[in-house]
Amino acid sequence: MIRLNHDLANKLGIDVARLGSPEGLAILSGNQLADGSEPLAMAYSGHQFGGFSPQLGDGRAILLGEVVRHDGVRHDIQLKGSGPTPYSRRGDGRSALGPVLREYIVSEAMAALGVPTTRALAAVASGDKVQRECLMPGGVFTRVAQSHIRIGTFQWFASRQDYDNVKVLADYAIQRHYPDAQHHENPYLGLLNGVIERQAKLIAHWMQFGFIHGVMNTDNMSISGETIDYGPCAFMDIYDPLKTFSSIDHQGRYAFANQSSIGQWNLTRFAETLLPLLDDDLKQSIAKAESALGTFSDIHQTELQKRYTAKIGIEAGDTADWSIVEALLVAMAEGNADFTLVFRHLSDTLESGNDSLVISLFDQPDAIIEWLTVWRARLHECDHSQVVSLMRRTNPVFIPRNHRIEEAIRSGNNGDFAPFHRLNDLLQHPFTAHAEFTEFEDAPLPNEVVHATFCGT
């Protein structure tokens, strides 16, 4: 056992002592079944980098079953890396330890930031070696999700023209995730509207923190509205709207700024699977789907505006305030400025009246000096104590920086998990400064910069 998430286990009503025992370890490593568990690998299809694959599925994941919390909310428990499945496509079904540690760190950091996400219940060292570019230590990750129903799950049935089962799946998704849709004039249109709204808001929430998912294929988008599948993901250091990290995203399809349009593209593929359920007349069905999809941009932009204007201290900002945000982002891109540090230190600048720290973050200071003047003028009549409070609630001190994750992985591969635990503990309080951990706030040195991340499959 590397790490067991006691808080999450308690919320799920799982006995922590039993889960941490040799029996629990055997279950979490895939060596023993829990009572009542009937493991299965889920099938799904998916558009991967724009190309459709009709048969994908859990190639290194096993769904152990579901638990129902005391409040009636249902969650899936899944192992990743425990062995081959019918969908392993000649792979070994295992996981190297690095992706296990990465997903644990990032998913729990996202939860602490308030972003809807799958969660990490446990990380286990398997004791095996797995062959990737070289022999690496193996691990098993235990993921908790509201469900593992993906856009690609709907595509699996729709691509086979099995619309009876599309309806079964849609009815189940409504019951499990969108019960209000049952009261809609057309429940399936209610489902589509609900998924669109959650995804539009989720992606805006990511972007508030400079997060790049890395591989927004349709099989990596959960219809529950949770962030899922932390493979080649990363948080930006220097702000660059065209930044990618995934080692296989050669065309920049999933770059930071493209996540908005890709989200809508993926939701269009979801809407296509529901067409036979939206109306008996195909033209009417398409019209209803297009009308629903047309709401994405407004929902997403409204959410982006709300979150980004809060980052510069303006609550419920308007279109003019959004232009101030856009001007800051342009200055950051031109000045090679660190995304997290700029937003975090703006509150210090406002409180102290000293602009030097923020200006020092820019290679080209002229643009930010001019911007600071405009920003101060906008906040002139605001209560600065309330502004600073809003900004510090909105802009984290700590994010899971790529070089720190790599440091934890390197140490973990050598059997030392102290950096992994230290980073996890720190990221549970991302908005709170700690004088003894200021080095974790810092951007990477030039020799520490991580340029690419890998899914680990």
C-alpha positions as CSV (number, residue, x, y, z in Angstrom):
1,M,0.0,0.0,0.0
2,I,1.4,3.4,-1.0
3,R,-1.5,5.6,-0.1
4,L,-5.1,5.1,1.1
5,N,-7.6,7.9,1.0
6,H,-9.1,7.7,4.4
7,D,-11.4,10.7,4.0
8,L,-12.9,9.4,0.7
9,A,-13.3,5.9,2.2
10,N,-15.2,7.3,5.1
11,K,-17.5,9.4,2.8
12,L,-18.2,6.2,0.9
13,G,-19.0,4.3,4.1
14,I,-16.1,1.9,3.6
15,D,-14.4,0.5,6.7
16,V,-10.9,2.1,6.5
17,A,-9.3,-0.4,8.9
18,R,-10.5,-3.3,6.8
19,L,-9.5,-1.6,3.6
20,G,-6.0,-1.0,5.0
21,S,-5.6,-4.6,6.2
22,P,-3.9,-7.4,4.2
23,E,-7.4,-8.4,2.9
24,G,-8.0,-4.8,1.7
25,L,-4.6,-4.7,0.1
26,A,-5.4,-7.9,-1.8
27,I,-8.6,-6.4,-3.1
28,L,-7.0,-3.1,-4.1
29,S,-4.2,-4.9,-6.0
30,G,-6.6,-7.1,-7.9
31,N,-5.6,-10.3,-6.2
32,Q,-8.8,-11.0,-4.2
33,L,-12.5,-10.2,-4.8
34,A,-14.6,-8.3,-2.3
35,D,-17.8,-10.0,-1.2
36,G,-20.5,-9.3,-3.8
37,S,-18.1,-8.0,-6.4
38,E,-18.7,-9.2,-10.0
39,P,-15.9,-7.5,-11.9
40,L,-16.4,-6.4,-15.5
41,A,-14.6,-4.5,-18.3
42,M,-16.8,-2.0,-19.9
43,A,-17.1,-1.7,-23.7
44,Y,-17.3,1.6,-25.5
45,S,-16.4,3.3,-28.8
46,G,-14.8,6.7,-29.3
47,H,-13.5,9.4,-31.5
48,Q,-9.7,9.4,-30.8
49,F,-8.1,12.6,-32.2
50,G,-11.0,12.9,-34.5
51,G,-11.0,9.4,-35.9
52,F,-13.7,7.0,-35.0
53,S,-12.8,3.6,-33.4
54,P,-15.9,1.4,-33.2
55,Q,-14.5,-0.9,-30.6
56,L,-12.5,0.3,-27.6
57,G,-13.1,-0.5,-24.0
58,D,-11.4,-1.0,-20.6
59,G,-8.0,-2.3,-21.7
60,R,-6.4,-2.0,-18.2
61,A,-9.3,-1.3,-16.0
62,I,-11.8,-3.5,-14.1
63,L,-15.0,-2.2,-12.6
64,L,-15.3,-4.0,-9.2
65,G,-18.8,-2.8,-8.5
66,E,-20.8,0.0,-6.9
67,V,-21.2,1.4,-3.5
68,V,-24.1,3.5,-2.3
69,R,-23.4,6.2,0.3
70,H,-25.6,6.8,3.3
71,D,-27.3,9.6,1.3
72,G,-28.2,7.3,-1.5
73,V,-25.6,8.6,-4.0
74,R,-24.1,5.7,-6.0
75,H,-20.4,5.5,-7.0
76,D,-18.3,3.1,-9.1
77,I,-15.1,1.5,-7.7
78,Q,-12.6,0.6,-10.4
79,L,-9.1,-0.8,-10.5
80,K,-6.7,0.4,-13.2
81,G,-3.6,-1.7,-14.0
82,S,-4.7,-5.0,-12.4
83,G,-4.3,-7.1,-15.6
84,P,-5.6,-7.9,-19.1
85,T,-9.2,-7.7,-20.2
86,P,-11.1,-8.6,-23.4
87,Y,-10.3,-5.0,-24.6
88,S,-6.5,-5.0,-23.9
89,R,-5.7,-5.3,-27.6
90,R,-2.7,-7.5,-27.1
91,G,-1.5,-5.3,-24.2
92,D,-0.7,-6.5,-20.7
93,G,-3.5,-4.7,-18.9
94,R,-1.0,-3.4,-16.4
95,S,0.0,0.0,-15.3
96,A,3.5,1.4,-14.7
97,L,3.7,3.1,-11.3
98,G,4.2,6.6,-12.7
99,P,0.7,6.9,-14.2
100,V,-0.8,5.6,-10.9
101,L,1.0,8.3,-8.9
102,R,0.2,11.0,-11.4
103,E,-3.6,10.2,-11.5
104,Y,-3.7,10.1,-7.7
105,I,-2.0,13.5,-7.4
106,V,-3.9,15.3,-10.1
107,S,-7.4,13.9,-9.4
108,E,-7.2,14.7,-5.7
109,A,-5.7,18.1,-6.4
110,M,-8.6,18.8,-8.7
111,A,-11.1,17.8,-6.0
112,A,-9.4,20.2,-3.6
113,L,-9.6,23.0,-6.1
114,G,-13.4,22.3,-6.3
115,V,-13.4,20.9,-9.8
116,P,-15.9,18.0,-10.4
117,T,-13.7,14.9,-10.8
118,T,-13.2,11.2,-10.4
119,R,-11.4,10.5,-7.1
120,A,-8.4,8.4,-5.9
121,L,-9.2,5.8,-3.3
122,A,-5.8,4.1,-3.3
123,A,-2.4,3.6,-4.9
124,V,-0.7,0.3,-4.6
125,A,2.7,-1.0,-5.8
126,S,2.2,-4.3,-7.5
127,G,5.7,-5.6,-7.1
128,D,5.7,-6.5,-10.8
129,K,7.8,-5.0,-13.6
130,V,6.0,-3.8,-16.7
131,Q,7.6,-3.3,-20.1
132,R,7.1,0.1,-21.7
133,E,10.0,2.0,-23.2
134,C,12.0,0.1,-20.5
135,L,11.2,-2.1,-17.5
136,M,9.3,-0.1,-14.9
137,P,7.8,-0.8,-11.5
138,G,4.1,-1.6,-11.7
139,G,1.2,-0.2,-9.7
140,V,-2.6,-0.4,-9.4
141,F,-4.8,2.6,-9.0
142,T,-8.3,2.6,-7.5
143,R,-10.6,5.1,-9.0
144,V,-14.0,6.2,-7.7
145,A,-16.5,7.9,-10.1
146,Q,-20.2,8.8,-10.0
147,S,-20.2,6.4,-13.0
148,H,-18.0,5.4,-15.9
149,I,-20.7,6.1,-18.6
150,R,-18.9,7.9,-21.4
151,I,-20.0,9.6,-24.6
152,G,-18.2,6.6,-26.1
153,T,-20.5,4.2,-24.3
154,F,-23.5,5.7,-26.2
155,Q,-21.4,5.5,-29.4
156,W,-20.9,1.8,-28.9
157,F,-24.6,1.1,-29.3
158,A,-25.3,3.8,-31.8
159,S,-22.5,2.7,-34.1
160,R,-24.1,-0.7,-34.2
161,Q,-27.6,0.9,-34.8
162,D,-28.7,-0.8,-31.6
163,Y,-31.0,2.0,-30.6
164,D,-33.1,-0.2,-28.3
165,N,-30.0,-0.3,-26.0
166,V,-29.2,3.4,-26.6
167,K,-32.7,3.9,-25.0
168,V,-31.9,1.6,-22.1
169,L,-28.6,3.4,-21.5
170,A,-30.2,6.8,-21.8
171,D,-33.0,5.8,-19.3
172,Y,-30.4,4.6,-16.9
173,A,-28.3,7.7,-17.3
174,I,-31.3,9.9,-16.6
175,Q,-32.2,7.9,-13.5
176,R,-28.7,7.9,-12.2
177,H,-27.4,11.4,-13.1
178,Y,-30.3,13.6,-14.4
179,P,-33.5,12.7,-12.6
180,D,-34.9,16.1,-13.3
181,A,-34.9,15.2,-17.0
182,Q,-37.7,12.7,-16.2
183,H,-40.0,15.7,-15.9
184,H,-39.0,17.2,-19.2
185,E,-41.5,17.1,-22.1
186,N,-38.8,15.0,-23.8
187,P,-36.6,13.3,-21.2
188,Y,-33.9,12.5,-23.8
189,L,-33.7,16.2,-24.8
190,G,-33.6,16.9,-21.1
191,L,-30.6,14.5,-20.8
192,L,-28.8,16.2,-23.7
193,N,-29.4,19.6,-22.2
194,G,-28.1,18.4,-18.8
195,V,-24.9,16.9,-20.2
196,I,-24.2,20.0,-22.3
197,E,-24.6,22.3,-19.3
198,R,-22.3,20.3,-17.1
199,Q,-19.6,19.8,-19.7
200,A,-19.7,23.5,-20.6
201,K,-19.2,24.5,-17.0
202,L,-16.7,21.8,-16.3
203,I,-14.3,22.9,-19.1
204,A,-14.5,26.5,-18.0
205,H,-13.6,25.3,-14.5
206,W,-10.5,23.5,-15.8
207,M,-9.4,26.6,-17.7
208,Q,-9.7,28.8,-14.7
209,F,-6.7,26.9,-13.3
210,G,-4.7,26.5,-16.5
211,F,-5.5,22.8,-16.7
212,I,-5.0,20.9,-20.0
213,H,-6.8,17.6,-20.1
214,G,-4.5,16.4,-22.9
215,V,-6.7,13.8,-24.6
216,M,-10.3,14.9,-24.9
217,N,-11.5,11.9,-27.0
218,T,-15.2,11.1,-26.7
219,D,-14.3,8.0,-24.7
220,N,-12.6,10.2,-22.2
221,M,-15.7,12.4,-21.5
222,S,-18.0,11.3,-18.8
223,I,-21.7,12.1,-19.1
224,S,-21.9,12.7,-15.4
225,G,-19.9,15.9,-15.8
226,E,-16.8,14.7,-13.9
227,T,-13.2,15.1,-15.2
228,I,-12.1,11.6,-16.1
229,D,-9.0,9.8,-17.5
230,Y,-5.9,11.7,-16.3
231,G,-3.4,10.5,-18.8
232,P,-1.2,13.1,-20.5
233,C,-2.7,16.0,-18.5
234,A,-0.9,18.9,-17.1
235,F,-1.3,22.4,-15.6
236,M,0.4,25.2,-17.6
237,D,3.4,27.0,-16.2
238,I,4.0,29.8,-18.7
239,Y,0.6,30.9,-20.3
240,D,0.3,29.8,-23.9
241,P,-3.2,29.3,-25.4
242,L,-1.7,26.9,-27.9
243,K,0.1,24.8,-25.3
244,T,-0.2,21.0,-25.5
245,F,1.5,18.4,-23.3
246,S,0.4,15.0,-24.7
247,S,3.3,13.4,-26.5
248,I,0.9,12.1,-29.2
249,D,-1.0,15.4,-29.9
250,H,1.2,16.4,-32.8
251,Q,-1.4,18.7,-34.4
252,G,-2.4,20.5,-31.2
253,R,-6.0,19.3,-31.4
254,Y,-6.3,19.4,-27.6
255,A,-4.3,22.5,-26.9
256,F,-5.5,24.7,-24.0
257,A,-7.5,27.2,-26.0
258,N,-9.1,24.4,-28.1
259,Q,-10.7,22.7,-25.2
260,S,-13.8,24.8,-25.5
261,S,-14.5,24.0,-29.2
262,I,-13.5,20.3,-28.7
263,G,-16.0,20.1,-25.8
264,Q,-18.8,21.2,-28.2
265,W,-17.5,18.9,-30.9
266,N,-17.7,15.9,-28.5
267,L,-21.2,16.9,-27.4
268,T,-22.3,16.9,-31.0
269,R,-21.2,13.3,-31.3
270,F,-23.2,12.6,-28.2
271,A,-26.3,14.3,-29.7
272,E,-25.9,12.2,-32.8
273,T,-26.4,9.0,-30.7
274,L,-29.6,10.4,-29.3
275,L,-31.2,11.4,-32.6
276,P,-33.7,8.5,-32.8
277,L,-34.9,9.3,-29.3
278,L,-35.4,13.0,-29.7
279,D,-38.1,12.8,-32.4
280,D,-39.6,10.3,-34.8
281,D,-39.0,12.7,-37.6
282,L,-35.3,13.0,-38.4
283,K,-35.4,16.6,-39.5
284,Q,-37.1,17.6,-36.3
285,S,-34.7,15.5,-34.3
286,I,-31.7,17.2,-35.9
287,A,-33.3,20.6,-35.3
288,K,-33.8,19.9,-31.6
289,A,-30.2,18.6,-31.2
290,E,-28.8,21.7,-33.0
291,S,-30.9,24.0,-30.8
292,A,-29.6,22.3,-27.6
293,L,-26.0,22.3,-28.9
294,G,-26.4,26.0,-29.7
295,T,-26.6,26.7,-25.9
296,F,-23.1,25.4,-25.3
297,S,-21.2,28.6,-26.2
298,D,-23.3,30.9,-24.1
299,I,-23.2,28.6,-21.1
300,H,-19.5,28.1,-21.4
301,Q,-18.6,31.8,-22.1
302,T,-20.8,32.9,-19.2
303,E,-19.0,30.5,-16.9
304,L,-15.6,31.5,-18.2
305,Q,-16.4,35.1,-17.7
306,K,-17.6,34.6,-14.2
307,R,-14.6,32.6,-13.2
308,Y,-11.9,34.7,-14.9
309,T,-13.3,38.1,-13.7
310,A,-13.3,36.7,-10.2
311,K,-9.6,35.9,-10.6
312,I,-8.9,39.6,-11.1
313,G,-11.2,40.6,-8.2
314,I,-14.4,41.4,-10.0
315,E,-17.5,39.5,-8.9
316,A,-20.2,39.1,-11.5
317,G,-18.1,40.9,-14.2
318,D,-19.6,42.2,-17.4
319,T,-18.5,42.1,-21.0
320,A,-16.2,45.1,-20.5
321,D,-14.5,43.3,-17.6
322,W,-14.0,40.3,-19.8
323,S,-12.1,42.5,-22.2
324,I,-9.8,43.4,-19.3
325,V,-9.2,39.6,-18.7
326,E,-8.4,39.1,-22.4
327,A,-5.9,41.9,-22.4
328,L,-4.2,40.3,-19.4
329,L,-4.0,36.9,-21.1
330,V,-2.5,38.6,-24.2
331,A,0.1,40.3,-22.0
332,M,0.9,37.1,-20.3
333,A,1.4,35.2,-23.6
334,E,3.6,37.9,-25.0
335,G,5.6,38.3,-21.8
336,N,6.1,34.5,-21.1
337,A,4.5,34.9,-17.7
338,D,3.6,32.1,-15.4
339,F,-0.2,31.7,-15.3
340,T,-0.7,30.7,-11.7
341,L,1.9,33.1,-10.3
342,V,0.5,36.2,-12.1
343,F,-3.1,35.6,-10.9
344,R,-2.0,34.8,-7.4
345,H,0.3,37.8,-6.9
346,L,-2.2,40.3,-8.3
347,S,-3.9,40.3,-4.9
348,D,-0.5,41.0,-3.2
349,T,0.0,43.8,-5.6
350,L,-3.4,45.4,-4.8
351,E,-2.9,45.0,-1.1
352,S,0.7,46.3,-0.9
353,G,0.5,48.9,-3.7
354,N,3.8,47.5,-5.0
355,D,3.7,46.2,-8.6
356,S,7.3,45.1,-8.8
357,L,6.7,41.4,-8.1
358,V,4.1,41.0,-10.8
359,I,6.1,43.0,-13.3
360,S,9.1,40.8,-12.6
361,L,7.1,37.8,-13.9
362,F,7.0,39.3,-17.4
363,D,9.8,39.3,-20.1
364,Q,8.2,42.3,-21.6
365,P,7.0,44.5,-18.7
366,D,5.4,47.4,-20.8
367,A,2.2,45.5,-21.5
368,I,1.6,44.5,-17.9
369,I,2.4,48.0,-16.6
370,E,-0.3,49.5,-18.8
371,W,-2.7,46.7,-17.9
372,L,-2.2,47.3,-14.2
373,T,-3.2,50.9,-14.6
374,V,-6.5,49.9,-16.3
375,W,-7.2,47.3,-13.7
376,R,-6.6,49.7,-10.8
377,A,-8.9,52.2,-12.4
378,R,-11.6,49.5,-12.7
379,L,-11.3,48.6,-9.0
380,H,-11.0,52.2,-7.8
381,E,-14.4,52.4,-6.2
382,C,-14.4,48.7,-4.9
383,D,-13.7,47.6,-1.4
384,H,-10.2,46.4,-1.8
385,S,-10.4,44.0,1.2
386,Q,-13.3,42.2,-0.4
387,V,-11.5,42.2,-3.8
388,V,-8.4,40.7,-2.2
389,S,-10.5,38.1,-0.4
390,L,-12.2,37.1,-3.6
391,M,-9.0,36.8,-5.5
392,R,-7.4,34.6,-2.8
393,R,-10.4,32.3,-2.8
394,T,-10.1,32.0,-6.6
395,N,-6.4,31.8,-7.3
396,P,-4.5,28.9,-5.8
397,V,-1.1,29.2,-4.2
398,F,-0.3,25.6,-5.1
399,I,-1.1,23.6,-8.2
400,P,0.3,20.1,-9.1
401,R,3.2,21.5,-11.2
402,N,4.6,19.1,-13.7
403,H,8.1,19.1,-12.4
404,R,7.0,18.3,-8.9
405,I,4.9,15.4,-10.1
406,E,7.9,14.1,-12.1
407,E,10.0,14.5,-8.9
408,A,7.5,12.4,-7.0
409,I,7.4,9.8,-9.7
410,R,11.1,9.5,-10.0
411,S,11.4,9.0,-6.2
412,G,8.5,6.6,-6.1
413,N,10.1,4.5,-8.9
414,N,13.1,4.2,-6.6
415,G,10.9,3.2,-3.6
416,D,10.9,6.6,-1.8
417,F,7.3,7.9,-1.6
418,A,8.0,10.8,0.8
419,P,7.9,13.4,-2.0
420,F,4.6,11.9,-3.3
421,H,3.0,12.1,0.2
422,R,4.3,15.6,0.8
423,L,3.0,16.9,-2.5
424,N,-0.4,15.2,-2.0
425,D,-0.7,16.7,1.5
426,L,0.2,20.2,0.3
427,L,-2.3,20.1,-2.6
428,Q,-5.2,19.4,-0.3
429,H,-5.1,23.1,0.8
430,P,-4.3,24.8,-2.5
431,F,-5.4,28.3,-1.5
432,T,-3.5,28.5,1.8
433,A,0.1,29.8,1.8
434,H,2.7,27.9,3.8
435,A,5.9,29.7,4.5
436,E,7.8,26.5,4.9
437,F,6.8,25.3,1.4
438,T,7.3,28.4,-0.7
439,E,9.5,26.4,-3.2
440,F,6.3,24.5,-4.2
441,E,4.8,27.8,-5.4
442,D,7.7,28.5,-7.8
443,A,7.7,27.9,-11.5
444,P,10.2,25.3,-12.7
445,L,13.8,26.3,-13.5
446,P,14.7,26.0,-17.2
447,N,16.2,22.6,-16.6
448,E,13.1,21.4,-14.7
449,V,10.5,22.2,-17.4
450,V,8.4,19.3,-18.5
451,H,7.6,19.6,-22.2
452,A,5.6,16.4,-22.7
453,T,3.4,14.0,-20.7
454,F,2.4,10.4,-21.5
455,C,-0.8,8.4,-21.0
456,G,1.2,5.3,-19.8
457,T,-0.9,2.8,-21.6
